[in-house]
Amino acid sequence: MLRNSLIINTSSEIMGGTPVFTNTRVPVQTLFDYLKAGKSIDDFLDGFPTVTREQVIALLFEAHQQLVDTVA
């Protein structure tokens, strides 16, 4: 599970409990919104420099793994 990890954190004191990238105030949903709009990971990172490439790649990897595990 990703919640409260090195990738994603949730706290009622940060963005009202919205899942954010750990050590940032950037909602995880924002990454998915960027990708859905056809933007690249680099576009997202340019707009949100407090998020690391490693966090984005780890999030996408974990989301992929969870999806594959659910379907399998």
Secondary structure, 3 states (H helix, E strand, C coil): CCCCCCCEECECCEHHHCCEECCCCCEHHHHHHHHHCCCCHHHHHHHCCCCCHHHHHHHHHHHHHHHHHHHC
